[in-house]
Structure formats: structure tokens, C-alpha cells
């Protein structure tokens, strides 16, 4: 068997070392020979045989030359060639089309070439109807659309609303056909965003808004719709179907970050919408006859009224008409249904109106009939000892009737009862002396003058606040976490009273002497005095009204004690999270699509091939240099075992070498100098002991 030579054994290792340079070289050749030609097909100038960006006169001369050859019969007269040459001539002799093609590589009618080639594949080109392209002159000003230019661009961006800008061409047939869609988009975005149109002839502004390839060339990927927001100074292009629904949904979700308003059926409306709405929010149901997506106006309203109302869509079907009439008294679509407190009658608005009509309805019905007492509503309701009455700052005495309890069926029934009490007091007419009822007049008068407010409190979420007012043995049936299957809602009335004289005397008394820690805590009280009374009667509306009237009458006419205390703070209840913006899955898809588009842009860059080839050469040179350097620094051949040396001798030499190395290490450790804490040297003398012995000798 022949022995393998050293040269033949080093071949695999050499190929392995040059793997990266070889890979880069193959990739560069593949890019130059296959990918790059596909990214740069022959231009229309090449078809006519003229230089790139030639003038219109040069294009006409070249076309006349080709036409003369066809007339004389000396040129090739294939229909496909005629279509390409005729198309290039019509495109490059139109100033607007030529500008769009030269500056932005826009050629929207190129599909005509392929269609005509298939149609006239075997027929004479003389049968082709000319001209191939239809000249269009599109002026958006005639349609009533607003246009912008680079001169007035900065002056129009004065508000914080984002802008939706359509970049169009005055000679584009697609832009003219898109006018109907654009009119619909403008109507849907009215009041939500600004809109304008920009002509491609404004090169300075178009270059600022358009995308740019790695080579710096300006281009539009798919759509000619862009947004620009003044506060962030950015532009974002839209890629997708050029429809009013797709564009407005993209704009409302990606740009404005508006929450979605979903559709529900009669089977899912209760389980997936009504039961999940927080008790402090109004429920708004929008009946649609078309089933179209929620408009940006509706989604903007859902965001603006997020703390007050929750919105949902329902698709109207004629077979469900009887169900909706019996449940919500809805006759037909479109309609708006407002559902407030438990047991209250829904408010229904039929018909469709403009944006102002819709927002007015939400504004009028954003509050519950019996509002919830929260940290954000206590001052507004006049149910805070640190605040004032809803009747004004000059009112020194006012009242707040609070229904306290945990979320339960019993609480919902009492909320319905309190709504009827409030409604009865609102409708009470005290103008007629004959019909006046002394047992109702005080409460009705206080309610109409806004000195008596009504609210309900979640006793579980606001347990400290609830226990502060409900101080009894059975307070756990109303406040705090549910410990037993018992829920007892309670009606309280709180009398707030401000006395400027008492407050001034208390402050003057406390300011004479330095305050201790206990005195500081005692003086930290609310400015208004509070007296709380709990209702112990039946849940009958007349009885509750009479009790409220007696409390108001006593509070206004009797000299009650002025007692101030520190009321616990209302806990800020967590708001319902707003599901707005683009979902995570869509964001991931958009990022992958953006990455893929970026890769395609680099694959169409003519500089990639030379760059890869240069990288292959540099990598190969680096590998050769490292291999040459390592070969010159190899140890002498004498220290290396020869191939013919027995294996036993090699093992013995290795063992001897290891022993020598161990002896060297031991010798180094022995040579380490001793420290002052080591054993005493042989010639060391303890001075202290010698001095003591000398003193003893002297004494003797």
C-alpha cells in the first residue's frame, strides 16, 4: 500500500481553511450573473436604442429611424417588438409620464405590453389599435381636494393632528380612478386627521416623503399614500389594498392608535360584552346595516370616552328584528342604544347622523343615572369633605346619599331603587302650594338645587372608606371581602358642613403653641364636618324619600355638632386596559415583511456583487497570511517525533517531559522567600527575653 504524501494530506485542510472565501466568491458570481440582470431589465430607452434619460427629440428621432426600417421592410416586424417600441415611444414622449419614469421608476401601464403580446402573437402588428396609452389629465382641485406644495408645507402643519397625504401624478390614470376612494377616505377621517394631496412634480417635497433605496434612488414601493405627523417628523408608507376600508383601518390602528370596536351577535352580546363592561361605565351598542368596520370617528370616540362608556357593534338582520325589539326596543338599523344602570330603560336613537350628532349623544349619556363614587368622581359629585357642594362654593351645608355594598344581585336591585328615588325627586313639582308634600319638599328642593347628590360605592374595592362610614357589628355584610354568602346593601346620607368661624378658631388655637406629633395628626382633618346616618327602613321608594327629606330638614334647621375627622382616601380603582394599536402578531408580521423588503432592496443594489467579490479576496488573503505565518513559527523538527519512531519511545519521552515540568514547579515553590510570620531563623535572638535576664542579673 502506497504511503500518502504530505502534499496530498494537506489538500482537505487547505480547502477547509478557504471555505469562507470560496463561499463569498460563488455568492458574488451568482449575484452578478443571475440576480442583478433580473433586477435591471432592459429599459424603454434600450428598446429604442438611445441613452438613458435622453430628450424627447432624441426619442422621436430614434422612433422615426425604426419606423422607416419597418416601412422599407428591412427591419424585423414582429408584433411583440412593435408593441414594445410603440409603448416606449408613447411613454417617453409624454412629459409627465417621462418625468415619473425617470425620477421614480413609475410605469403603471407596463402590463399592457404583455396583454398585447398575447393578443397579437400571431397576427399582423398593423391590426394593433393606436395609441396604446390613453392620455389623462387629473386635477384634484376640481374634485374639491386640498393640495400642498413645498412652499406651503410648513405653514399647514400647525396642529397636532396627523396628516394623510396622497402622492399622485397628474397624468396617472390610476390616480384619477382613485379619486372616488379618496373622497370616501376624506369623509371617514373628517375631524380625526388632516388630509392633502401632493403632485409628483414637487420633487423636493416628494423626495422628503418617499422611500429611498440603498443607492439613494427615490421610489414608491406599492402605494402612494403617506402620513406625516408634525410633532414626530416622520413618514410612514402604506402597503396594502388601495381601498377606503383598508387605508382607514391602517391609519386608525397604526398611526392614531385607536381601540377597535368589535361586532357581536345576539348570542355573544351578553357573554362577551355586557357582562365584561365595568359597572361604572355606560354600554353603547351601535346597530349597523352594512357590517362595515368601525369608522375612525367611532374609534376615536371609544378612546375619548373610554372612562365613561364601552362601545360595541351589532349587525342587523331582519330575522332577528323581533328579538331586538323585545330586548332593546330597536325597530331598524342604523340605531344607537345606550344602556346605563341595572333595571333602567335603554335609550334608543334611530337613524344615522354626522359626527357632531354622534358625539352629542355620547356626551349627553356618558354618565350613569346613579354614578359610582370613585377617586376621580368624588369632587365632581360633591361627596368629598375636602371639596365643596355642586351648588357652589358659597353653600356651607350639602348632602350626599350613598348606596354602599358589594357587587351582587342585591346591590343591583338597590341601585335600581335609588335611580327611581332620584327620578321621583327630579320630577317633583313644588310650584303648586296645594300639591306640596312637606315630607318630600326638603329632599326635592335640595336635589334640584344640587345640594343633594346620589352615588353608589363598591364596598369591597373601597373597604376602608366603607368601614369608616358603616361602623356596626354587621358591617362585614356590606364592606370588605365577602366572608359569607350574605350581601346587605346600605343607604347612607352624609351631611357636609363648613363653618368658617369654627375653622378659624381651631386654627388660631393650634397655632399658639408648638405642635407635638400627636397634635399634628389630630389637626390633620378635613375642612368640612361630617355627620353620617344609616337608613334602617324598608326598600320602598316613598319611605326612602321621606327619610331623606327628614335628614335634610334636620341638617338645615337643627344646631348639630361641628365634628371634623380625617376621611380615608378613596383607592384609585384600576381602569379597564385599552386594547389599542397593532396586535403583537401583526407587528411581528410587519417587521418580517419590512426585513424582507429591505433584503430585496439590497439584492437589487449593483454594488453588492463587487462588495462580495472584494470580501472574498480579502478573506482569502487573510487566510493565506495566517497559514504562512503559522508555518514559519513551527518548532524544530528535532523536537517532533518522526513518523517512523516507535510509539513506545514517544510515550516515554512524554512521561519524562512531564516529570521535568513537575520538578521545575517544585523548585519554584521552594525558592519562595519566607515571610515574617514563618519559623524563626537559626541565628535569631529574642531581645525582650535577653533584656529581662540582664535586669535580673543586675539585681543579684
ZAMARGU-4260 file (C-alpha; in steps of 0.2 Angstrom, whole numbers, plus 5000, padded with zeros to 4 digits):
<rodrens>
0) 5000/5000/5000 | 5007/5017/4994 | 5011/5030/5008 | 5001/5046/5007 | 5012/5061/5003
5) 5012/5077/5014 | 5005/5087/5000 | 4990/5076/4997 | 4986/5076/5015 | 4986/5095/5016
10) 4973/5097/5002 | 4957/5094/5013 | 4964/5106/5027 | 4968/5119/5014 | 4950/5118/5006
15) 4943/5119/5024 | 4953/5135/5028 | 4947/5143/5012 | 4928/5139/5014 | 4923/5157/5018
20) 4932/5165/5003 | 4926/5152/4991 | 4908/5154/4998 | 4909/5173/4995 | 4916/5171/4978
25) 4902/5159/4972 | 4889/5171/4980 | 4897/5186/4971 | 4896/5177/4954 | 4878/5171/4957
30) 4873/5189/4961 | 4882/5196/4946 | 4876/5183/4933 | 4858/5179/4939 | 4851/5191/4952
35) 4857/5208/4945 | 4851/5205/4927 | 4833/5202/4934 | 4833/5217/4944 | 4839/5228/4930
40) 4829/5223/4914 | 4831/5232/4898 | 4823/5250/4900 | 4812/5258/4887 | 4827/5268/4882
45) 4836/5252/4877 | 4821/5247/4867 | 4823/5262/4856 | 4842/5261/4856 | 4845/5278/4865
50) 4854/5283/4880 | 4846/5284/4897 | 4837/5300/4901 | 4838/5305/4883 | 4827/5320/4877
55) 4810/5319/4869 | 4818/5324/4852 | 4831/5310/4853 | 4817/5298/4857 | 4807/5304/4842
60) 4822/5303/4830 | 4825/5285/4836 | 4807/5280/4833 | 4807/5288/4816 | 4823/5278/4812
65) 4815/5261/4817 | 4798/5266/4808 | 4807/5269/4792 | 4816/5252/4793 | 4799/5244/4795
70) 4791/5254/4781 | 4806/5248/4769 | 4804/5230/4775 | 4822/5229/4781 | 4818/5228/4799
75) 4811/5214/4809 | 4792/5217/4810 | 4787/5205/4824 | 4771/5211/4834 | 4780/5209/4851
80) 4794/5221/4845 | 4782/5233/4838 | 4772/5234/4854 | 4787/5237/4865 | 4794/5250/4853
85) 4777/5259/4852 | 4774/5258/4870 | 4792/5266/4874 | 4789/5279/4861 | 4772/5285/4869
90) 4778/5284/4886 | 4794/5294/4883 | 4786/5307/4873 | 4774/5312/4886 | 4782/5324/4898
95) 4773/5319/4913 | 4775/5300/4910 | 4793/5303/4906 | 4796/5313/4922 | 4788/5299/4933
100) 4798/5286/4924 | 4815/5295/4925 | 4814/5301/4943 | 4803/5287/4952 | 4804/5272/4940
105) 4785/5273/4939 | 4777/5263/4925 | 4759/5259/4929 | 4754/5253/4912 | 4768/5241/4908
110) 4755/5227/4909 | 4748/5232/4893 | 4764/5226/4884 | 4761/5208/4890 | 4742/5209/4886
115) 4745/5215/4868 | 4759/5202/4865 | 4747/5188/4869 | 4733/5195/4859 | 4743/5199/4844
120) 4756/5184/4845 | 4751/5178/4828 | 4743/5192/4820 | 4750/5207/4810 | 4755/5222/4820
125) 4746/5233/4808 | 4730/5227/4817 | 4735/5235/4833 | 4725/5250/4838 | 4735/5265/4842
130) 4738/5274/4853 | 4742/5261/4866 | 4741/5273/4881 | 4727/5284/4885 | 4732/5302/4890
135) 4724/5308/4906 | 4724/5325/4914 | 4719/5324/4933 | 4717/5339/4943 | 4712/5336/4961
140) 4707/5354/4964 | 4692/5351/4953 | 4686/5337/4964 | 4687/5349/4979 | 4703/5341/4987
145) 4716/5351/4996 | 4734/5351/4988 | 4750/5355/4996 | 4767/5361/4989 | 4784/5363/4997
150) 4781/5381/4998 | 4766/5380/5010 | 4770/5363/5018 | 4777/5370/5034 | 4763/5383/5036
155) 4749/5370/5036 | 4757/5358/5049 | 4752/5369/5064 | 4741/5357/5074 | 4744/5341/5082
160) 4733/5330/5071 | 4742/5318/5059 | 4741/5320/5041 | 4736/5308/5027 | 4745/5313/5011
165) 4741/5305/4994 | 4756/5307/4982 | 4748/5307/4964 | 4753/5311/4946 | 4743/5322/4936
170) 4745/5311/4921 | 4741/5295/4930 | 4725/5285/4926 | 4726/5276/4942 | 4726/5292/4952
175) 4711/5298/4943 | 4702/5281/4946 | 4707/5283/4965 | 4698/5299/4967 | 4682/5290/4972
180) 4691/5280/4986 | 4700/5296/4992 | 4684/5305/4993 | 4677/5291/5005 | 4693/5292/5015
185) 4692/5310/5017 | 4674/5309/5024 | 4679/5295/5036 | 4694/5305/5043 | 4684/5321/5045
190) 4688/5328/5062 | 4700/5314/5066 | 4715/5318/5055 | 4720/5331/5041 | 4722/5326/5023
195) 4730/5333/5007 | 4737/5328/4990 | 4754/5330/4983 | 4759/5330/4965 | 4775/5321/4959
200) 4781/5336/4951 | 4786/5344/4968 | 4802/5334/4968 | 4809/5342/4984 | 4794/5338/4995
205) 4791/5321/4986 | 4809/5316/4990 | 4807/5320/5008 | 4791/5309/5010 | 4796/5295/4998
210) 4807/5279/5002 | 4825/5278/4997 | 4834/5263/4991 | 4852/5259/4997 | 4858/5268/4982
215) 4849/5283/4986 | 4836/5282/4972 | 4819/5288/4977 | 4805/5276/4974 | 4787/5271/4980
220) 4785/5253/4985 | 4767/5249/4982 | 4755/5263/4987 | 4756/5281/4985 | 4748/5285/5002
225) 4759/5293/5016 | 4756/5300/5033 | 4767/5314/5041 | 4765/5320/5059 | 4772/5337/5064
230) 4776/5333/5082 | 4787/5317/5077 | 4793/5322/5060 | 4792/5305/5052 | 4784/5297/5037
235) 4776/5280/5036 | 4771/5272/5019 | 4755/5261/5017 | 4757/5244/5009 | 4741/5235/5005
240) 4725/5236/4996 | 4720/5253/4990 | 4703/5253/4997 | 4694/5265/5009 | 4692/5252/5022
245) 4710/5245/5022 | 4718/5263/5022 | 4707/5270/5036 | 4709/5254/5046 | 4728/5255/5044
250) 4728/5274/5048 | 4717/5272/5064 | 4726/5257/5071 | 4744/5261/5066 | 4745/5280/5066
255) 4731/5285/5078 | 4732/5270/5090 | 4714/5269/5092 | 4705/5254/5100 | 4695/5243/5090
260) 4676/5241/5091 | 4671/5223/5088 | 4655/5215/5082 | 4644/5204/5092 | 4629/5193/5089
265) 4613/5191/5099 | 4621/5175/5106 | 4638/5183/5111 | 4632/5201/5116 | 4629/5197/5134
270) 4643/5185/5137 | 4657/5194/5128 | 4652/5212/5130 | 4638/5216/5143 | 4645/5205/5156
275) 4663/5211/5154 | 4659/5230/5155 | 4664/5238/5172 | 4649/5243/5182 | 4655/5262/5182
280) 4653/5263/5163 | 4639/5265/5151 | 4636/5252/5137 | 4634/5259/5119 | 4628/5247/5106
285) 4629/5253/5088 | 4617/5243/5076 | 4624/5243/5058 | 4615/5238/5042 | 4630/5235/5031
290) 4643/5227/5043 | 4657/5238/5039 | 4671/5241/5050 | 4670/5254/5064 | 4674/5271/5057
295) 4689/5281/5064 | 4676/5293/5071 | 4668/5279/5081 | 4685/5273/5086 | 4691/5290/5092
300) 4675/5292/5102 | 4678/5275/5110 | 4696/5281/5115 | 4690/5299/5121 | 4675/5291/5131
305) 4685/5276/5137 | 4682/5280/5156 | 4664/5283/5154 | 4657/5271/5140 | 4661/5255/5131
310) 4656/5253/5113 | 4651/5238/5103 | 4644/5234/5085 | 4629/5223/5081 | 4625/5218/5063
315) 4606/5220/5059 | 4597/5205/5052 | 4579/5205/5048 | 4576/5188/5055 | 4582/5195/5072
320) 4571/5210/5072 | 4558/5203/5084 | 4572/5199/5096 | 4580/5216/5096 | 4563/5224/5098
325) 4558/5214/5113 | 4575/5216/5121 | 4580/5234/5117 | 4565/5241/5108 | 4576/5243/5092
330) 4565/5244/5076 | 4578/5245/5062 | 4596/5249/5058 | 4606/5261/5060 | 4602/5264/5078
335) 4611/5268/5094 | 4607/5260/5111 | 4613/5267/5127 | 4612/5255/5142 | 4615/5263/5159
340) 4611/5257/5177 | 4604/5240/5180 | 4585/5239/5178 | 4584/5256/5169 | 4576/5258/5152
345) 4588/5258/5137 | 4589/5275/5127 | 4587/5271/5108 | 4591/5283/5094 | 4586/5278/5077
350) 4594/5284/5061 | 4611/5290/5055 | 4619/5307/5058 | 4635/5316/5056 | 4650/5316/5068
355) 4643/5331/5079 | 4626/5321/5081 | 4635/5306/5087 | 4647/5314/5099 | 4632/5324/5106
360) 4623/5308/5110 | 4638/5301/5119 | 4641/5317/5129 | 4623/5318/5135 | 4623/5300/5140
365) 4641/5297/5147 | 4636/5297/5165 | 4626/5283/5174 | 4609/5288/5182 | 4617/5284/5199
370) 4636/5287/5197 | 4649/5277/5206 | 4659/5286/5220 | 4677/5284/5214 | 4693/5294/5217
375) 4690/5303/5201 | 4672/5307/5204 | 4671/5312/5222 | 4674/5330/5220 | 4663/5332/5205
380) 4648/5323/5214 | 4651/5334/5230 | 4654/5319/5240 | 4671/5324/5247 | 4674/5333/5264
385) 4689/5341/5256 | 4678/5349/5242 | 4663/5359/5240 | 4645/5357/5236 | 4639/5355/5217
390) 4628/5370/5221 | 4643/5382/5223 | 4657/5387/5234 | 4646/5398/5244 | 4635/5383/5251
395) 4640/5378/5268 | 4629/5363/5270 | 4626/5350/5257 | 4622/5331/5257 | 4627/5315/5248
400) 4616/5300/5248 | 4627/5285/5246 | 4622/5267/5242 | 4636/5255/5249 | 4638/5237/5245
405) 4647/5223/5237 | 4644/5218/5218 | 4629/5207/5219 | 4611/5205/5213 | 4605/5214/5229
410) 4616/5229/5225 | 4609/5230/5208 | 4591/5229/5214 | 4595/5243/5226 | 4604/5253/5213
415) 4588/5252/5203 | 4578/5258/5218 | 4589/5273/5221 | 4588/5278/5202 | 4569/5278/5204
420) 4571/5289/5220 | 4582/5301/5211 | 4570/5301/5197 | 4555/5304/5208 | 4564/5319/5217
425) 4568/5326/5200 | 4550/5326/5194 | 4543/5333/5210 | 4534/5349/5207 | 4534/5361/5221
430) 4527/5376/5212 | 4509/5372/5217 | 4506/5375/5235 | 4491/5364/5235 | 4501/5349/5229
435) 4516/5351/5240 | 4520/5337/5252 | 4530/5343/5267 | 4538/5325/5269 | 4546/5327/5251
440) 4549/5345/5248 | 4566/5347/5258 | 4574/5332/5249 | 4567/5338/5232 | 4572/5356/5234
445) 4590/5351/5240 | 4591/5339/5225 | 4585/5352/5212 | 4597/5365/5219 | 4611/5352/5218
450) 4614/5352/5237 | 4609/5333/5237 | 4619/5321/5227 | 4616/5302/5224 | 4630/5289/5221
455) 4634/5271/5225 | 4650/5264/5232 | 4659/5247/5229 | 4661/5241/5247 | 4674/5228/5243
460) 4685/5239/5232 | 4684/5254/5244 | 4684/5244/5260 | 4692/5257/5271 | 4681/5270/5266
465) 4666/5259/5268 | 4671/5254/5286 | 4674/5272/5290 | 4655/5276/5287 | 4647/5259/5291
470) 4653/5256/5309 | 4642/5242/5316 | 4643/5224/5320 | 4636/5218/5303 | 4647/5230/5293
475) 4656/5214/5285 | 4640/5210/5277 | 4642/5227/5267 | 4661/5231/5267 | 4677/5221/5263
480) 4679/5204/5256 | 4664/5193/5256 | 4666/5181/5270 | 4648/5173/5269 | 4635/5172/5256
485) 4627/5187/5263 | 4626/5204/5255 | 4617/5218/5263 | 4617/5235/5254 | 4615/5250/5265
490) 4609/5268/5261 | 4619/5282/5270 | 4617/5300/5270 | 4632/5311/5274 | 4629/5329/5279
495) 4644/5340/5275 | 4645/5357/5284 | 4658/5371/5283 | 4659/5383/5297 | 4672/5397/5294
500) 4671/5403/5312 | 4674/5386/5320 | 4688/5383/5307 | 4697/5399/5311 | 4696/5397/5330
505) 4703/5379/5329 | 4717/5385/5318 | 4721/5400/5330 | 4721/5389/5345 | 4733/5376/5337
510) 4745/5390/5331 | 4748/5397/5349 | 4759/5383/5355 | 4772/5371/5346 | 4763/5355/5340
515) 4768/5338/5345 | 4767/5323/5334 | 4750/5318/5341 | 4743/5336/5340 | 4749/5337/5321
520) 4740/5320/5317 | 4724/5327/5327 | 4724/5343/5317 | 4726/5334/5300 | 4707/5333/5297
525) 4695/5338/5283 | 4689/5356/5282 | 4671/5351/5281 | 4662/5342/5296 | 4653/5326/5293
530) 4638/5318/5301 | 4633/5301/5294 | 4616/5292/5296 | 4611/5275/5290 | 4594/5270/5284
535) 4586/5255/5293 | 4569/5255/5284 | 4561/5245/5270 | 4566/5247/5252 | 4551/5256/5247
540) 4553/5272/5237 | 4541/5283/5247 | 4549/5278/5263 | 4567/5281/5257 | 4561/5299/5251
545) 4553/5303/5267 | 4568/5298/5277 | 4580/5308/5265 | 4568/5323/5267 | 4569/5322/5286
550) 4588/5321/5286 | 4589/5336/5275 | 4577/5346/5286 | 4586/5342/5302 | 4603/5346/5294
555) 4597/5363/5288 | 4587/5368/5304 | 4594/5360/5319 | 4610/5365/5328 | 4620/5349/5325
560) 4638/5347/5332 | 4653/5353/5322 | 4664/5337/5321 | 4678/5335/5309 | 4688/5320/5305
565) 4700/5313/5293 | 4691/5303/5279 | 4701/5288/5272 | 4707/5291/5254 | 4697/5283/5240
570) 4708/5270/5232 | 4711/5273/5214 | 4702/5259/5205 | 4712/5251/5191 | 4704/5257/5174
575) 4700/5244/5161 | 4715/5242/5149 | 4713/5249/5132 | 4717/5237/5118 | 4723/5249/5105
580) 4737/5249/5092 | 4743/5235/5081 | 4742/5217/5089 | 4759/5209/5093 | 4756/5195/5079
585) 4753/5209/5066 | 4768/5219/5072 | 4779/5203/5070 | 4772/5200/5053 | 4775/5219/5048
590) 4793/5218/5054 | 4797/5202/5044 | 4789/5210/5029 | 4799/5226/5032 | 4815/5215/5034
595) 4811/5205/5018 | 4808/5221/5008 | 4825/5228/5014 | 4834/5212/5009 | 4826/5213/4992
600) 4832/5231/4991 | 4850/5226/4994 | 4848/5212/4982 | 4844/5225/4968 | 4859/5235/4973
605) 4873/5234/4959 | 4886/5237/4972 | 4883/5220/4981 | 4892/5210/4968 | 4909/5220/4969
610) 4907/5221/4988 | 4905/5202/4989 | 4920/5199/4977 | 4931/5211/4987 | 4926/5202/5003
615) 4931/5185/4995 | 4948/5192/4990 | 4951/5200/5007 | 4946/5184/5016 | 4957/5173/5005
620) 4972/5185/5008 | 4969/5184/5027 | 4969/5165/5027 | 4985/5164/5016 | 4994/5176/5028
625) 4989/5167/5043 | 4994/5150/5036 | 5011/5156/5030 | 5014/5164/5047 | 5010/5148/5057
630) 5021/5138/5046 | 5036/5149/5049 | 5034/5148/5068 | 5033/5129/5069 | 5045/5121/5081
635) 5061/5112/5075 | 5059/5095/5068 | 5070/5088/5081 | 5058/5091/5095 | 5044/5082/5085
640) 5043/5063/5084 | 5047/5056/5066 | 5033/5046/5058 | 5045/5030/5059 | 5048/5032/5078
645) 5040/5018/5088 | 5025/5023/5099 | 5034/5017/5115 | 5048/5029/5113 | 5036/5043/5111
650) 5026/5039/5126 | 5042/5038/5137 | 5048/5055/5131 | 5031/5062/5135 | 5032/5055/5153
655) 5050/5062/5155 | 5044/5079/5149 | 5030/5079/5162 | 5042/5074/5176 | 5054/5088/5171
660) 5040/5100/5171 | 5034/5094/5189 | 5052/5096/5196 | 5053/5114/5189 | 5037/5118/5198
665) 5043/5111/5214 | 5059/5120/5213 | 5050/5137/5210 | 5039/5134/5225 | 5054/5131/5237
670) 5063/5147/5231 | 5049/5157/5238 | 5056/5169/5251 | 5050/5167/5269 | 5038/5180/5277
675) 5040/5187/5294 | 5026/5175/5300 | 5036/5160/5296 | 5048/5150/5308 | 5062/5159/5316
680) 5079/5158/5308 | 5093/5149/5317 | 5103/5164/5322 | 5088/5174/5328 | 5088/5182/5346
685) 5073/5187/5356 | 5078/5205/5363 | 5064/5206/5376 | 5069/5190/5385 | 5088/5195/5385
690) 5084/5212/5392 | 5074/5204/5407 | 5088/5192/5410 | 5101/5206/5411 | 5090/5216/5424
695) 5088/5200/5435 | 5107/5198/5435 | 5110/5216/5440 | 5098/5214/5455 | 5108/5199/5461
</rodrens>
